[in-house]
């Protein structure tokens, strides 16, 4: 035991100065960030970390006292997070999410996005044709209590009045934005969350959301108000429907990984697929908030069809450019 204590004392004496130096630098970093260190000290940190890691390896190999090993383990752990960890500030992380992480995740899921958009269009087309042939099909896609005067029994005047009624800002926000924002938020979250079930629930949700759109369009087109409804919907619908489509794509991405995991375990495949899907869903929440604001205010404040279509076109150009503009990947 005396020999072991002597060996431990000699080992510590030869290296302790570097450990203390590393500990002192880490204490300053943890209090005020990396900006508290000079350029020379920043350069020293990786070298001191490697020396401490080497000391820990030796200490474990020759079975030195447990207190010394525990001290070195703690020191190396703290140094590791400085040398290799993410040191960006919260605002920098938020900025990186919007500038790079979210758009790159959306671009990665372009195949799933096309599938989700195609299912929406198919649902809308099928519902449109069915309602045009038999108006009773309308209630299969939109419950009677939710039609709100926009069903096949409404007159042209009634339908037109629903497109151009003027509400004050508070009423618009509380009625339109709250109801429809909640509905589409639920569709988006369920489309994403249920993707793991072999993509089937996600596909059904996207199809039914498209069918609701197609059924409503059929009623207004039959009354000669198709373009009017399209402008009324798309002033916020470009953002809202894009969000639902992306949520469906995120669900498909996870579901596809579960169906075809390759050589990985299904759990591991789903976990890997969830990273870009979660980034997409973070952006979907932002899009739904924007859609809610457009729905609650802009749709009622802007009463001109051309102006509504112009806003819709502007949002389409904005989201398309923002999400799909080529970006250099980190480390590329």
N, C-alpha and C positions, 0 to 999 in steps of 0.2 A: 504493500500500500504506500509505503514511503517513497518507493521508486516511482510509482504512478503519480503521486502528488508532485514530485520533483520534475517529472517529465511534463506534467500539465503546467507547472509554474514556468518552466523554461519555454515551452511552446507559446504561452501567453506573452511572456516578456519580449520574445522576438517579433511578435506580430501585433501586439496590442495598440501600438501607436497608430497603425493604419486603421484598425477598427474604430478607435476613438475619433480619428479624423473623419471617417465615413459617417459615424454616428452624429458628429457635430454638423456636417453638411446636410444630412437628412433632417435634423431638427430644424434647421433654418428653412429648408424647403417646405416642410410640413406647416410651418407657421406663416410663411409669406409667399410660397410658390417658388418656381424656378428662377424668377427674376431677382431673387435675393442672392443668387450666386453670380460670381464673375465668370468670364469666358474660360479662364484657366481652371476654375473649380468645376465647371460643367464638364470639361474635358477629363478631369481627374475622376469623376464619379464612376464611369464604367470600369476603369482600371481598379479602383478601390473595391468595387462590387465583385469583380472577378477574384481579387485576392481574398476577400472575405469568404466567397464561395469555395475557394480552394482550401482555406483554413477549416471550414466546416466539414469538407470531405475528409480531410486528414484527421480531424478530431473524432469523427464517427468511426473511421477505420481503426484507430489505435485505442478506441474506447476511453477517451478522456472523460473527466467528470461531467455529469449530466447538466450542471448549471452552466458550464462553458458551452456545451453543445446547444442548450436552449437559447443562450444569449446570441450565439452565431446564427441560429435558425431565424430568430426574430429580426436580427440585423439584415440578413440576406433577403428576407421577405419584404421588408420595408424598401430596401434598395432595388429589388426587382420591379416593384410597381413604379418607381421613379424612372428606371432605365428603359423598361419595356411597356409600361402602362400608358393609358391615354391621359394626357395632361391638359387637354383643352378645357376651357371654361364652359359653363352652361350655355352662354350666349353663342359661343363658337360651335358647340354641338348642335344647337338649334339651327344656326346658319348653315352648317354642313348638311344637316338633314334636308333642308329645303333646296340647297344649291346642288347637292350631289346625290345623297343617299336615296331620297324618295324618287327622283326622276330615273336614276339608274335601275332601281328595283322595278319600276313600271316598264322600262325598256326590256328588262330581262324577261318579263312575263308577257311579251307581245303575242305569243301564240295563244296563250290562255285568254288574253284580252280579245283577240279576234273570235275565238270560240264563244265567249260570253256575249259579245256584240251580235254575232250571228244568231244565237239563240233568242236574244231580245227581238231582233228583226223578224225571225220566224214566228215567234209568239204574237207579235203585233200584226203581221200579215194574215195569219190564220184567224185571229179574232176579228179583224177588219172584214174579211170576206164573209165570215159566219154572221156577223151582225148586219151586214148589208143584205144578206139573203133572208134572214129572219131576225127581227129586232129583239125577240125574246132571249136570244143568245147573250144579249148585253148583260143581263142580270146573272149570267154564269161567271162573268169576269169581274163585274163591279156590283157589290151588294146593293139592294134597293135603298137602304138607309144612307149610303155614302154618295149616291148620285147627285144629291143636292140640286135638283132642278136641271140637271144636265143629262137626263135619260131620254129614251126614244119618244116618250109621251110629251115632252116639252115643245112648245111652239118656237118658231124662229125668233120672235121677239124676246121670249124668255131666255133662250140660249144666248142671244146677242147681249142681253142685259147682264148675264153672268160674266161676260168678257170685258165689260167696260164700266162696271159699277165702281164708284169712287168711295173708298173707305179711308178714314183717318189712319195715321201711322200706327197708333196703338192697336186699333181693332184689326188692321191688316196683319200685324205681327202676331197677335194673340190667336187669330182664327186660322188664317191660311198657313203661315209659317209653322206654327206649333203642330197642327194636325199632319200636314204633308211631310214636314221635316221628320216628325216622329215615325211616320209610316216608312219612308225611304231609308231612314237610319236603321229601323228594324230589319228591313229587307237586306240591307248591306251587311249588317252584323251577322244575320243568320246565314246569308250566302257564304260568308267567309267561315263562320264557325262550323257549319255543317259540311264543309268540303271534304273532311276526313272520311265521311260515310260514302266513299267510292264516287264522289262527285254528283250523285243522283239528286239529293235535296237542293244543292246549289243550282243545278240545271233546271229543276222544277220552279224554283223561286224566280230565276231570271226569265224563264218562259212566261210565267204568270204576270210578272211585272210588264213585260212587253205586251201581253194580251190585254191588260188594262188600258194601256196606251192606245192600242189598235181599236179597241171597242169604243173608246171615247171619240177617237178620230172619225170612226164610221158614222156616229150620230151627227156630228157637226158637218161632215162632208155631205151627208144626205140633205142637210138643210142649207147647203151652199156657204157654210161658214168654216170650211176646212182650213184655209190659210189664216183666218182670224184666230182660230183655236191654236194653230201651230205657233204663231207668234206669241200668243198669251202663255203657252206652255214653255216654249223654248227660251224665253227671256231668263228663266232660271233652270229650265230642263236640260240644257246642254251641260251645265255643271252637275246637276243632280243625277241625271242618267249616266253621265260619265263616271260618277262616283259609284253608282250601283254596278256598272259594268266592270270597273276595276275591282270591286269587292268580290264579284263573281269570279274574276280571273284569279284572285288570291286564293279563293276556295278551291278552284280547279287545280291550282298549282300544288296545294297540299294533298288533295285527293288523288292526283296523278302519282305523286310520290308514294302514297300508301298502296295504290294499286300495283305499281311497277317499281318496287324498291331496288331492283337489281341485286347486287351482291350484299347490300346493306340490310340490316334489320329494319322492319317497317317503322319501328319507333325512331331509329336513327334517321331514316329517310324523311320522315315527317318533321323531325326536329330541324334538319338541314333546310327543308323547304319552307319552314315557318319563318326563317329569317327575312328573306326578301318579301314574303307575303305580309309579315307584320309591318314592314316599312311601308308597303303599299297601303295597308289599312290605316296607318297613322296619317297618311296624306288624304285618304278617303274621308276621315273625320273632318279635316280642314275644308275639303270640298263641300261637304254637307252643310257646314256652318255658313260658308259663302252662299250656297244655294238657298239656305233658309233666309238669309238677309235679302237676297234678290227677290225671293218669293214674297216676303213680307212687305217689302217696300217698293222696289223697282217695278214689279209687275203691275201694281195698282197705280203708282204715280205716273208711269209711262202709258198713255192711252192710245197712242198712234201706232198702227200696225207696222209701218215702215221702221219707226224708231225701235219697236220691240224686236223686229227681225234683225235690225242692225246691232242691237245689244247682244242678241243670240249669236250672230256671226262673229262679233268681237270676242265673246267668251270662248267660242270654238277655236278661233285663231290663237288666243292666249294659251288655253290649256294644251292645244296641240303643239305649239312651239315650245312651251315651257317644259312639258313632260318628255318630248321626243327629240329635242335638240341634242345633237351628239355631245357627249361629255367624256372627258378622259377619266378612266377609272383610277382609283387611288393606287399608287405604286406602279402605274403603267408608264 
